[in-house]
């Protein structure tokens, strides 16, 4: 009698990315407020003012914050951007 055996191999892959922030913030002249201020990544600034990253990007698209876009597409948010500038989104 012929018996067929089927073997299923399942694997799980994990990846961990650790991002650390330098001790000193980046200071750049903001094009909107024309002041040299500390600049934060969008995720850092969202954490500082209590938004989720998704909410932060919605507000950036709505023009609520001063920002500079780097050549790689990443954003730096001006420290002078205030949470009271939030427009139209309930948080």
mmCIF file as gemmi writes it, N, C-alpha and C atoms, coordinates in Angstrom:
data_model
loop_
_atom_site.group_PDB
_atom_site.id
_atom_site.type_symbol
_atom_site.label_atom_id
_atom_site.label_alt_id
_atom_site.label_comp_id
_atom_site.label_asym_id
_atom_site.label_entity_id
_atom_site.label_seq_id
_atom_site.pdbx_PDB_ins_code
_atom_site.Cartn_x
_atom_site.Cartn_y
_atom_site.Cartn_z
_atom_site.occupancy
_atom_site.B_iso_or_equiv
_atom_site.pdbx_formal_charge
_atom_site.auth_seq_id
_atom_site.auth_asym_id
_atom_site.pdbx_PDB_model_num
ATOM 1 N N . UNK Axp A 1 ? 0.829 -1.173 0 1 0 ? 1 A 1
ATOM 2 C CA . UNK Axp A 1 ? 0 0 0 1 0 ? 1 A 1
ATOM 3 C C . UNK Axp A 1 ? 0.885 1.252 0 1 0 ? 1 A 1
ATOM 4 N N . UNK Axp A 2 ? 0.583 2.207 -0.885 1 0 ? 2 A 1
ATOM 5 C CA . UNK Axp A 2 ? 1.325 3.469 -0.957 1 0 ? 2 A 1
ATOM 6 C C . UNK Axp A 2 ? 0.72 4.493 0.008 1 0 ? 2 A 1
ATOM 7 N N . UNK Axp A 3 ? 1.58 5.104 0.808 1 0 ? 3 A 1
ATOM 8 C CA . UNK Axp A 3 ? 1.119 6.201 1.661 1 0 ? 3 A 1
ATOM 9 C C . UNK Axp A 3 ? 1.866 7.465 1.259 1 0 ? 3 A 1
ATOM 10 N N . UNK Axp A 4 ? 1.146 8.56 1.186 1 0 ? 4 A 1
ATOM 11 C CA . UNK Axp A 4 ? 1.752 9.829 0.842 1 0 ? 4 A 1
ATOM 12 C C . UNK Axp A 4 ? 1.882 10.662 2.109 1 0 ? 4 A 1
ATOM 13 N N . UNK Axp A 5 ? 3.016 11.275 2.223 1 0 ? 5 A 1
ATOM 14 C CA . UNK Axp A 5 ? 3.273 12.125 3.38 1 0 ? 5 A 1
ATOM 15 C C . UNK Axp A 5 ? 3.446 13.561 2.9 1 0 ? 5 A 1
ATOM 16 N N . UNK Axp A 6 ? 2.761 14.464 3.525 1 0 ? 6 A 1
ATOM 17 C CA . UNK Axp A 6 ? 2.891 15.88 3.192 1 0 ? 6 A 1
ATOM 18 C C . UNK Axp A 6 ? 3.506 16.577 4.397 1 0 ? 6 A 1
ATOM 19 N N . UNK Axp A 7 ? 4.556 17.322 4.126 1 0 ? 7 A 1
ATOM 20 C CA . UNK Axp A 7 ? 5.23 18.053 5.188 1 0 ? 7 A 1
ATOM 21 C C . UNK Axp A 7 ? 5.031 19.55 4.935 1 0 ? 7 A 1
ATOM 22 N N . UNK Axp A 8 ? 4.581 20.264 5.94 1 0 ? 8 A 1
ATOM 23 C CA . UNK Axp A 8 ? 4.413 21.703 5.855 1 0 ? 8 A 1
ATOM 24 C C . UNK Axp A 8 ? 5.441 22.35 6.766 1 0 ? 8 A 1
ATOM 25 N N . UNK Axp A 9 ? 6.198 23.267 6.206 1 0 ? 9 A 1
ATOM 26 C CA . UNK Axp A 9 ? 7.2 23.983 6.994 1 0 ? 9 A 1
ATOM 27 C C . UNK Axp A 9 ? 6.722 25.425 7.128 1 0 ? 9 A 1
ATOM 28 N N . UNK Axp A 10 ? 6.622 25.877 8.353 1 0 ? 10 A 1
ATOM 29 C CA . UNK Axp A 10 ? 6.201 27.243 8.64 1 0 ? 10 A 1
ATOM 30 C C . UNK Axp A 10 ? 7.318 27.928 9.398 1 0 ? 10 A 1
ATOM 31 N N . UNK Axp A 11 ? 7.589 29.169 9.014 1 0 ? 11 A 1
ATOM 32 C CA . UNK Axp A 11 ? 8.605 29.91 9.756 1 0 ? 11 A 1
ATOM 33 C C . UNK Axp A 11 ? 8.098 31.321 10.027 1 0 ? 11 A 1
ATOM 34 N N . UNK Axp A 12 ? 8.65 31.9 11.037 1 0 ? 12 A 1
ATOM 35 C CA . UNK Axp A 12 ? 8.277 33.235 11.448 1 0 ? 12 A 1
ATOM 36 C C . UNK Axp A 12 ? 9.549 34.067 11.533 1 0 ? 12 A 1
ATOM 37 N N . UNK Axp A 13 ? 9.514 35.249 10.94 1 0 ? 13 A 1
ATOM 38 C CA . UNK Axp A 13 ? 10.692 36.124 10.962 1 0 ? 13 A 1
ATOM 39 C C . UNK Axp A 13 ? 10.376 37.365 11.784 1 0 ? 13 A 1
ATOM 40 N N . UNK Axp A 14 ? 11.327 37.787 12.557 1 0 ? 14 A 1
ATOM 41 C CA . UNK Axp A 14 ? 11.184 38.986 13.391 1 0 ? 14 A 1
ATOM 42 C C . UNK Axp A 14 ? 12.27 39.96 13.023 1 0 ? 14 A 1
ATOM 43 N N . UNK Axp A 15 ? 11.92 41.219 13.05 1 0 ? 15 A 1
ATOM 44 C CA . UNK Axp A 15 ? 12.904 42.259 12.798 1 0 ? 15 A 1
ATOM 45 C C . UNK Axp A 15 ? 12.698 43.354 13.831 1 0 ? 15 A 1
ATOM 46 N N . UNK Axp A 16 ? 13.768 43.836 14.406 1 0 ? 16 A 1
ATOM 47 C CA . UNK Axp A 16 ? 13.687 44.904 15.382 1 0 ? 16 A 1
ATOM 48 C C . UNK Axp A 16 ? 14.536 46.06 14.886 1 0 ? 16 A 1
ATOM 49 N N . UNK Axp A 17 ? 13.942 47.231 14.853 1 0 ? 17 A 1
ATOM 50 C CA . UNK Axp A 17 ? 14.664 48.429 14.462 1 0 ? 17 A 1
ATOM 51 C C . UNK Axp A 17 ? 14.701 49.36 15.665 1 0 ? 17 A 1
ATOM 52 N N . UNK Axp A 18 ? 15.881 49.77 16.026 1 0 ? 18 A 1
ATOM 53 C CA . UNK Axp A 18 ? 16.043 50.68 17.153 1 0 ? 18 A 1
ATOM 54 C C . UNK Axp A 18 ? 16.509 52.019 16.601 1 0 ? 18 A 1
ATOM 55 N N . UNK Axp A 19 ? 15.731 53.042 16.9 1 0 ? 19 A 1
ATOM 56 C CA . UNK Axp A 19 ? 16.08 54.379 16.458 1 0 ? 19 A 1
ATOM 57 C C . UNK Axp A 19 ? 16.38 55.205 17.696 1 0 ? 19 A 1
ATOM 58 N N . UNK Axp A 20 ? 17.543 55.792 17.72 1 0 ? 20 A 1
ATOM 59 C CA . UNK Axp A 20 ? 17.887 56.649 18.842 1 0 ? 20 A 1
ATOM 60 C C . UNK Axp A 20 ? 18.027 58.075 18.356 1 0 ? 20 A 1
ATOM 61 N N . UNK Axp A 21 ? 17.701 58.972 19.218 1 0 ? 21 A 1
ATOM 62 C CA . UNK Axp A 21 ? 17.772 60.385 18.888 1 0 ? 21 A 1
ATOM 63 C C . UNK Axp A 21 ? 19.048 60.937 19.481 1 0 ? 21 A 1
ATOM 64 N N . UNK Axp A 22 ? 19.703 61.803 18.743 1 0 ? 22 A 1
ATOM 65 C CA . UNK Axp A 22 ? 20.901 62.422 19.282 1 0 ? 22 A 1
ATOM 66 C C . UNK Axp A 22 ? 20.53 63.303 20.464 1 0 ? 22 A 1
ATOM 67 N N . UNK Axp A 23 ? 21.471 63.571 21.331 1 0 ? 23 A 1
ATOM 68 C CA . UNK Axp A 23 ? 21.186 64.341 22.526 1 0 ? 23 A 1
ATOM 69 C C . UNK Axp A 23 ? 20.852 65.793 22.2 1 0 ? 23 A 1
ATOM 70 N N . UNK Axp A 24 ? 21.356 66.298 21.104 1 0 ? 24 A 1
ATOM 71 C CA . UNK Axp A 24 ? 21.101 67.681 20.72 1 0 ? 24 A 1
ATOM 72 C C . UNK Axp A 24 ? 20.142 67.72 19.529 1 0 ? 24 A 1
ATOM 73 N N . UNK Axp A 25 ? 19.057 68.508 19.608 1 0 ? 25 A 1
ATOM 74 C CA . UNK Axp A 25 ? 18.171 68.623 18.445 1 0 ? 25 A 1
ATOM 75 C C . UNK Axp A 25 ? 18.853 69.389 17.319 1 0 ? 25 A 1
ATOM 76 N N . UNK Axp A 26 ? 18.363 69.178 16.123 1 0 ? 26 A 1
ATOM 77 C CA . UNK Axp A 26 ? 18.874 69.877 14.953 1 0 ? 26 A 1
ATOM 78 C C . UNK Axp A 26 ? 18.332 71.304 14.986 1 0 ? 26 A 1
ATOM 79 N N . UNK Axp A 27 ? 19.179 72.287 14.769 1 0 ? 27 A 1
ATOM 80 C CA . UNK Axp A 27 ? 18.742 73.683 14.712 1 0 ? 27 A 1
ATOM 81 C C . UNK Axp A 27 ? 18.892 74.186 13.282 1 0 ? 27 A 1
ATOM 82 N N . UNK Axp A 28 ? 17.77 74.603 12.706 1 0 ? 28 A 1
ATOM 83 C CA . UNK Axp A 28 ? 17.725 75.087 11.334 1 0 ? 28 A 1
ATOM 84 C C . UNK Axp A 28 ? 16.846 76.332 11.312 1 0 ? 28 A 1
ATOM 85 N N . UNK Axp A 29 ? 17.085 77.214 10.371 1 0 ? 29 A 1
ATOM 86 C CA . UNK Axp A 29 ? 16.221 78.373 10.207 1 0 ? 29 A 1
ATOM 87 C C . UNK Axp A 29 ? 14.942 77.919 9.504 1 0 ? 29 A 1
ATOM 88 N N . UNK Axp A 30 ? 13.822 78.151 10.159 1 0 ? 30 A 1
ATOM 89 C CA . UNK Axp A 30 ? 12.516 77.783 9.595 1 0 ? 30 A 1
ATOM 90 C C . UNK Axp A 30 ? 12.153 78.794 8.519 1 0 ? 30 A 1
ATOM 91 N N . UNK Axp A 31 ? 11.694 78.321 7.386 1 0 ? 31 A 1
ATOM 92 C CA . UNK Axp A 31 ? 11.325 79.195 6.286 1 0 ? 31 A 1
ATOM 93 C C . UNK Axp A 31 ? 10.07 80.01 6.546 1 0 ? 31 A 1
ATOM 94 N N . UNK Axp A 32 ? 9.191 79.546 7.44 1 0 ? 32 A 1
ATOM 95 C CA . UNK Axp A 32 ? 7.952 80.27 7.702 1 0 ? 32 A 1
ATOM 96 C C . UNK Axp A 32 ? 8.087 81.301 8.817 1 0 ? 32 A 1
ATOM 97 N N . UNK Axp A 33 ? 8.667 80.907 9.944 1 0 ? 33 A 1
ATOM 98 C CA . UNK Axp A 33 ? 8.786 81.868 11.047 1 0 ? 33 A 1
ATOM 99 C C . UNK Axp A 33 ? 10.121 82.607 11.017 1 0 ? 33 A 1
ATOM 100 N N . UNK Axp A 34 ? 10.991 82.224 10.102 1 0 ? 34 A 1
ATOM 101 C CA . UNK Axp A 34 ? 12.285 82.853 9.886 1 0 ? 34 A 1
ATOM 102 C C . UNK Axp A 34 ? 13.121 82.961 11.168 1 0 ? 34 A 1
ATOM 103 N N . UNK Axp A 35 ? 13.01 81.955 12.006 1 0 ? 35 A 1
ATOM 104 C CA . UNK Axp A 35 ? 13.794 81.9 13.24 1 0 ? 35 A 1
ATOM 105 C C . UNK Axp A 35 ? 14.596 80.612 13.249 1 0 ? 35 A 1
ATOM 106 N N . UNK Axp A 36 ? 15.763 80.661 13.864 1 0 ? 36 A 1
ATOM 107 C CA . UNK Axp A 36 ? 16.541 79.434 14.027 1 0 ? 36 A 1
ATOM 108 C C . UNK Axp A 36 ? 15.976 78.702 15.231 1 0 ? 36 A 1
ATOM 109 N N . UNK Axp A 37 ? 15.402 77.543 14.994 1 0 ? 37 A 1
ATOM 110 C CA . UNK Axp A 37 ? 14.746 76.789 16.059 1 0 ? 37 A 1
ATOM 111 C C . UNK Axp A 37 ? 15.152 75.335 16.01 1 0 ? 37 A 1
ATOM 112 N N . UNK Axp A 38 ? 14.815 74.626 17.073 1 0 ? 38 A 1
ATOM 113 C CA . UNK Axp A 38 ? 15.003 73.174 17.096 1 0 ? 38 A 1
ATOM 114 C C . UNK Axp A 38 ? 13.986 72.561 16.148 1 0 ? 38 A 1
ATOM 115 N N . UNK Axp A 39 ? 14.417 71.558 15.412 1 0 ? 39 A 1
ATOM 116 C CA . UNK Axp A 39 ? 13.546 70.862 14.472 1 0 ? 39 A 1
ATOM 117 C C . UNK Axp A 39 ? 13.441 69.407 14.906 1 0 ? 39 A 1
ATOM 118 N N . UNK Axp A 40 ? 12.238 68.863 14.823 1 0 ? 40 A 1
ATOM 119 C CA . UNK Axp A 40 ? 11.96 67.495 15.257 1 0 ? 40 A 1
ATOM 120 C C . UNK Axp A 40 ? 11.396 66.7 14.098 1 0 ? 40 A 1
ATOM 121 N N . UNK Axp A 41 ? 11.604 65.389 14.105 1 0 ? 41 A 1
ATOM 122 C CA . UNK Axp A 41 ? 10.939 64.55 13.115 1 0 ? 41 A 1
ATOM 123 C C . UNK Axp A 41 ? 9.447 64.598 13.397 1 0 ? 41 A 1
ATOM 124 N N . UNK Axp A 42 ? 8.65 64.243 12.417 1 0 ? 42 A 1
ATOM 125 C CA . UNK Axp A 42 ? 7.197 64.276 12.586 1 0 ? 42 A 1
ATOM 126 C C . UNK Axp A 42 ? 6.759 63.349 13.727 1 0 ? 42 A 1
ATOM 127 N N . UNK Axp A 43 ? 7.375 62.18 13.828 1 0 ? 43 A 1
ATOM 128 C CA . UNK Axp A 43 ? 7.006 61.244 14.898 1 0 ? 43 A 1
ATOM 129 C C . UNK Axp A 43 ? 7.396 61.782 16.267 1 0 ? 43 A 1
ATOM 130 N N . UNK Axp A 44 ? 8.562 62.405 16.367 1 0 ? 44 A 1
ATOM 131 C CA . UNK Axp A 44 ? 8.98 62.993 17.644 1 0 ? 44 A 1
ATOM 132 C C . UNK Axp A 44 ? 8.032 64.111 18.054 1 0 ? 44 A 1
ATOM 133 N N . UNK Axp A 45 ? 7.703 64.985 17.102 1 0 ? 45 A 1
ATOM 134 C CA . UNK Axp A 45 ? 6.834 66.114 17.415 1 0 ? 45 A 1
ATOM 135 C C . UNK Axp A 45 ? 5.442 65.628 17.784 1 0 ? 45 A 1
ATOM 136 N N . UNK Axp A 46 ? 4.947 64.599 17.088 1 0 ? 46 A 1
ATOM 137 C CA . UNK Axp A 46 ? 3.638 64.026 17.415 1 0 ? 46 A 1
ATOM 138 C C . UNK Axp A 46 ? 3.624 63.52 18.854 1 0 ? 46 A 1
ATOM 139 N N . UNK Axp A 47 ? 4.691 62.827 19.243 1 0 ? 47 A 1
ATOM 140 C CA . UNK Axp A 47 ? 4.78 62.314 20.613 1 0 ? 47 A 1
ATOM 141 C C . UNK Axp A 47 ? 4.82 63.466 21.617 1 0 ? 47 A 1
ATOM 142 N N . UNK Axp A 48 ? 5.53 64.543 21.289 1 0 ? 48 A 1
ATOM 143 C CA . UNK Axp A 48 ? 5.639 65.686 22.194 1 0 ? 48 A 1
ATOM 144 C C . UNK Axp A 48 ? 4.305 66.367 22.453 1 0 ? 48 A 1
ATOM 145 N N . UNK Axp A 49 ? 3.465 66.451 21.422 1 0 ? 49 A 1
ATOM 146 C CA . UNK Axp A 49 ? 2.198 67.161 21.596 1 0 ? 49 A 1
ATOM 147 C C . UNK Axp A 49 ? 0.996 66.229 21.761 1 0 ? 49 A 1
ATOM 148 N N . UNK Axp A 50 ? 1.258 64.927 21.817 1 0 ? 50 A 1
ATOM 149 C CA . UNK Axp A 50 ? 0.191 63.97 22.127 1 0 ? 50 A 1
ATOM 150 C C . UNK Axp A 50 ? -0.681 63.556 20.961 1 0 ? 50 A 1
ATOM 151 N N . UNK Axp A 51 ? -0.131 63.519 19.767 1 0 ? 51 A 1
ATOM 152 C CA . UNK Axp A 51 ? -0.861 63.027 18.601 1 0 ? 51 A 1
ATOM 153 C C . UNK Axp A 51 ? -0.308 61.682 18.169 1 0 ? 51 A 1
ATOM 154 N N . UNK Axp A 52 ? -1.105 60.942 17.426 1 0 ? 52 A 1
ATOM 155 C CA . UNK Axp A 52 ? -0.574 59.747 16.782 1 0 ? 52 A 1
ATOM 156 C C . UNK Axp A 52 ? 0.176 60.209 15.534 1 0 ? 52 A 1
ATOM 157 N N . UNK Axp A 53 ? 1.102 59.403 15.028 1 0 ? 53 A 1
ATOM 158 C CA . UNK Axp A 53 ? 1.786 59.799 13.793 1 0 ? 53 A 1
ATOM 159 C C . UNK Axp A 53 ? 0.81 60.074 12.646 1 0 ? 53 A 1
ATOM 160 N N . UNK Axp A 54 ? -0.253 59.287 12.543 1 0 ? 54 A 1
ATOM 161 C CA . UNK Axp A 54 ? -1.236 59.498 11.469 1 0 ? 54 A 1
ATOM 162 C C . UNK Axp A 54 ? -1.914 60.853 11.612 1 0 ? 54 A 1
ATOM 163 N N . UNK Axp A 55 ? -2.323 61.205 12.837 1 0 ? 55 A 1
ATOM 164 C CA . UNK Axp A 55 ? -2.94 62.509 13.073 1 0 ? 55 A 1
ATOM 165 C C . UNK Axp A 55 ? -1.957 63.629 12.735 1 0 ? 55 A 1
ATOM 166 N N . UNK Axp A 56 ? -0.699 63.413 13.079 1 0 ? 56 A 1
ATOM 167 C CA . UNK Axp A 56 ? 0.329 64.42 12.813 1 0 ? 56 A 1
ATOM 168 C C . UNK Axp A 56 ? 0.46 64.667 11.321 1 0 ? 56 A 1
ATOM 169 N N . UNK Axp A 57 ? 0.532 63.606 10.529 1 0 ? 57 A 1
ATOM 170 C CA . UNK Axp A 57 ? 0.674 63.777 9.089 1 0 ? 57 A 1
ATOM 171 C C . UNK Axp A 57 ? -0.558 64.432 8.471 1 0 ? 57 A 1
ATOM 172 N N . UNK Axp A 58 ? -1.745 64.147 9.001 1 0 ? 58 A 1
ATOM 173 C CA . UNK Axp A 58 ? -2.949 64.834 8.516 1 0 ? 58 A 1
ATOM 174 C C . UNK Axp A 58 ? -2.833 66.334 8.758 1 0 ? 58 A 1
ATOM 175 N N . UNK Axp A 59 ? -2.364 66.706 9.952 1 0 ? 59 A 1
ATOM 176 C CA . UNK Axp A 59 ? -2.225 68.116 10.284 1 0 ? 59 A 1
ATOM 177 C C . UNK Axp A 59 ? -1.14 68.791 9.437 1 0 ? 59 A 1
ATOM 178 N N . UNK Axp A 60 ? -0.072 68.073 9.147 1 0 ? 60 A 1
ATOM 179 C CA . UNK Axp A 60 ? 0.98 68.614 8.284 1 0 ? 60 A 1
ATOM 180 C C . UNK Axp A 60 ? 0.402 68.899 6.903 1 0 ? 60 A 1
ATOM 181 N N . UNK Axp A 61 ? -0.359 67.94 6.351 1 0 ? 61 A 1
ATOM 182 C CA . UNK Axp A 61 ? -0.972 68.124 5.04 1 0 ? 61 A 1
ATOM 183 C C . UNK Axp A 61 ? -1.958 69.287 5.041 1 0 ? 61 A 1
ATOM 184 N N . UNK Axp A 62 ? -2.594 69.551 6.187 1 0 ? 62 A 1
ATOM 185 C CA . UNK Axp A 62 ? -3.546 70.654 6.299 1 0 ? 62 A 1
ATOM 186 C C . UNK Axp A 62 ? -2.842 71.998 6.482 1 0 ? 62 A 1
ATOM 187 N N . UNK Axp A 63 ? -1.514 71.976 6.644 1 0 ? 63 A 1
ATOM 188 C CA . UNK Axp A 63 ? -0.759 73.216 6.784 1 0 ? 63 A 1
ATOM 189 C C . UNK Axp A 63 ? -0.697 73.76 8.197 1 0 ? 63 A 1
ATOM 190 N N . UNK Axp A 64 ? -0.954 72.913 9.197 1 0 ? 64 A 1
ATOM 191 C CA . UNK Axp A 64 ? -1.006 73.376 10.581 1 0 ? 64 A 1
ATOM 192 C C . UNK Axp A 64 ? 0.369 73.598 11.203 1 0 ? 64 A 1
ATOM 193 N N . UNK Axp A 65 ? 1.425 73.055 10.608 1 0 ? 65 A 1
ATOM 194 C CA . UNK Axp A 65 ? 2.746 73.138 11.217 1 0 ? 65 A 1
ATOM 195 C C . UNK Axp A 65 ? 3.776 73.644 10.222 1 0 ? 65 A 1
ATOM 196 N N . UNK Axp A 66 ? 4.783 74.313 10.733 1 0 ? 66 A 1
ATOM 197 C CA . UNK Axp A 66 ? 5.929 74.701 9.914 1 0 ? 66 A 1
ATOM 198 C C . UNK Axp A 66 ? 6.786 73.453 9.735 1 0 ? 66 A 1
ATOM 199 N N . UNK Axp A 67 ? 7.252 73.196 8.528 1 0 ? 67 A 1
ATOM 200 C CA . UNK Axp A 67 ? 8.103 72.026 8.327 1 0 ? 67 A 1
ATOM 201 C C . UNK Axp A 67 ? 9.046 72.247 7.166 1 0 ? 67 A 1
ATOM 202 N N . UNK Axp A 68 ? 10.092 71.46 7.154 1 0 ? 68 A 1
ATOM 203 C CA . UNK Axp A 68 ? 11.052 71.424 6.06 1 0 ? 68 A 1
ATOM 204 C C . UNK Axp A 68 ? 11.1 69.98 5.58 1 0 ? 68 A 1
ATOM 205 N N . UNK Axp A 69 ? 11.015 69.78 4.272 1 0 ? 69 A 1
ATOM 206 C CA . UNK Axp A 69 ? 11.105 68.438 3.717 1 0 ? 69 A 1
ATOM 207 C C . UNK Axp A 69 ? 12.523 68.202 3.228 1 0 ? 69 A 1
ATOM 208 N N . UNK Axp A 70 ? 13.148 67.161 3.722 1 0 ? 70 A 1
ATOM 209 C CA . UNK Axp A 70 ? 14.505 66.81 3.308 1 0 ? 70 A 1
ATOM 210 C C . UNK Axp A 70 ? 14.489 66.168 1.928 1 0 ? 70 A 1
ATOM 211 N N . UNK Axp A 71 ? 15.651 66.064 1.313 1 0 ? 71 A 1
ATOM 212 C CA . UNK Axp A 71 ? 15.75 65.483 -0.024 1 0 ? 71 A 1
ATOM 213 C C . UNK Axp A 71 ? 15.304 64.02 -0.056 1 0 ? 71 A 1
ATOM 214 N N . UNK Axp A 72 ? 15.379 63.325 1.092 1 0 ? 72 A 1
ATOM 215 C CA . UNK Axp A 72 ? 14.937 61.927 1.136 1 0 ? 72 A 1
ATOM 216 C C . UNK Axp A 72 ? 13.446 61.794 1.44 1 0 ? 72 A 1
ATOM 217 N N . UNK Axp A 73 ? 12.734 62.922 1.54 1 0 ? 73 A 1
ATOM 218 C CA . UNK Axp A 73 ? 11.296 62.9 1.782 1 0 ? 73 A 1
ATOM 219 C C . UNK Axp A 73 ? 10.902 62.969 3.241 1 0 ? 73 A 1
ATOM 220 N N . UNK Axp A 74 ? 11.866 62.883 4.151 1 0 ? 74 A 1
ATOM 221 C CA . UNK Axp A 74 ? 11.535 62.974 5.576 1 0 ? 74 A 1
ATOM 222 C C . UNK Axp A 74 ? 11.272 64.429 5.942 1 0 ? 74 A 1
ATOM 223 N N . UNK Axp A 75 ? 10.51 64.617 7.011 1 0 ? 75 A 1
ATOM 224 C CA . UNK Axp A 75 ? 10.118 65.958 7.426 1 0 ? 75 A 1
ATOM 225 C C . UNK Axp A 75 ? 10.765 66.338 8.74 1 0 ? 75 A 1
ATOM 226 N N . UNK Axp A 76 ? 11.064 67.618 8.882 1 0 ? 76 A 1
ATOM 227 C CA . UNK Axp A 76 ? 11.487 68.186 10.156 1 0 ? 76 A 1
ATOM 228 C C . UNK Axp A 76 ? 10.48 69.268 10.507 1 0 ? 76 A 1
ATOM 229 N N . UNK Axp A 77 ? 9.912 69.174 11.718 1 0 ? 77 A 1
ATOM 230 C CA . UNK Axp A 77 ? 8.872 70.095 12.169 1 0 ? 77 A 1
ATOM 231 C C . UNK Axp A 77 ? 9.492 71.153 13.058 1 0 ? 77 A 1
ATOM 232 N N . UNK Axp A 78 ? 9.129 72.397 12.829 1 0 ? 78 A 1
ATOM 233 C CA . UNK Axp A 78 ? 9.642 73.537 13.58 1 0 ? 78 A 1
ATOM 234 C C . UNK Axp A 78 ? 9.113 73.515 15.012 1 0 ? 78 A 1
ATOM 235 N N . UNK Axp A 79 ? 10.003 73.753 15.962 1 0 ? 79 A 1
ATOM 236 C CA . UNK Axp A 79 ? 9.637 73.807 17.373 1 0 ? 79 A 1
ATOM 237 C C . UNK Axp A 79 ? 8.595 74.896 17.641 1 0 ? 79 A 1
ATOM 238 N N . UNK Axp A 80 ? 8.593 75.955 16.834 1 0 ? 80 A 1
ATOM 239 C CA . UNK Axp A 80 ? 7.64 77.043 17.021 1 0 ? 80 A 1
ATOM 240 C C . UNK Axp A 80 ? 6.233 76.698 16.559 1 0 ? 80 A 1
ATOM 241 N N . UNK Axp A 81 ? 6.054 75.56 15.893 1 0 ? 81 A 1
ATOM 242 C CA . UNK Axp A 81 ? 4.714 75.119 15.535 1 0 ? 81 A 1
ATOM 243 C C . UNK Axp A 81 ? 3.993 74.747 16.817 1 0 ? 81 A 1
ATOM 244 N N . UNK Axp A 82 ? 2.829 75.3 16.985 1 0 ? 82 A 1
ATOM 245 C CA . UNK Axp A 82 ? 2.124 75.151 18.254 1 0 ? 82 A 1
ATOM 246 C C . UNK Axp A 82 ? 0.96 74.191 18.127 1 0 ? 82 A 1
ATOM 247 N N . UNK Axp A 83 ? 0.696 73.395 19.162 1 0 ? 83 A 1
ATOM 248 C CA . UNK Axp A 83 ? -0.461 72.495 19.108 1 0 ? 83 A 1
ATOM 249 C C . UNK Axp A 83 ? -1.779 73.241 18.979 1 0 ? 83 A 1
ATOM 250 N N . UNK Axp A 84 ? -1.832 74.513 19.378 1 0 ? 84 A 1
ATOM 251 C CA . UNK Axp A 84 ? -3.093 75.246 19.245 1 0 ? 84 A 1
ATOM 252 C C . UNK Axp A 84 ? -3.335 75.685 17.803 1 0 ? 84 A 1
ATOM 253 N N . UNK Axp A 85 ? -2.426 75.342 16.886 1 0 ? 85 A 1
ATOM 254 C CA . UNK Axp A 85 ? -2.627 75.624 15.48 1 0 ? 85 A 1
ATOM 255 C C . UNK Axp A 85 ? -3.372 74.488 14.782 1 0 ? 85 A 1
ATOM 256 N N . UNK Axp A 86 ? -3.753 73.451 15.52 1 0 ? 86 A 1
ATOM 257 C CA . UNK Axp A 86 ? -4.437 72.315 14.91 1 0 ? 86 A 1
ATOM 258 C C . UNK Axp A 86 ? -5.708 72.777 14.237 1 0 ? 86 A 1
ATOM 259 N N . UNK Axp A 87 ? -5.949 72.262 13.037 1 0 ? 87 A 1
ATOM 260 C CA . UNK Axp A 87 ? -7.108 72.706 12.268 1 0 ? 87 A 1
ATOM 261 C C . UNK Axp A 87 ? -8.025 71.559 11.925 1 0 ? 87 A 1
ATOM 262 N N . UNK Axp A 88 ? -9.259 71.666 12.321 1 0 ? 88 A 1
ATOM 263 C CA . UNK Axp A 88 ? -10.31 70.801 11.827 1 0 ? 88 A 1
ATOM 264 C C . UNK Axp A 88 ? -10.303 69.351 12.253 1 0 ? 88 A 1
ATOM 265 N N . UNK Axp A 89 ? -9.457 68.894 13.093 1 0 ? 89 A 1
ATOM 266 C CA . UNK Axp A 89 ? -9.469 67.488 13.474 1 0 ? 89 A 1
ATOM 267 C C . UNK Axp A 89 ? -9.676 67.371 14.969 1 0 ? 89 A 1
ATOM 268 N N . UNK Axp A 90 ? -10.642 66.555 15.34 1 0 ? 90 A 1
ATOM 269 C CA . UNK Axp A 90 ? -10.861 66.285 16.757 1 0 ? 90 A 1
ATOM 270 C C . UNK Axp A 90 ? -9.868 65.272 17.225 1 0 ? 90 A 1
ATOM 271 N N . UNK Axp A 91 ? -9.23 65.57 18.305 1 0 ? 91 A 1
ATOM 272 C CA . UNK Axp A 91 ? -8.177 64.694 18.824 1 0 ? 91 A 1
ATOM 273 C C . UNK Axp A 91 ? -8.657 64.002 20.073 1 0 ? 91 A 1
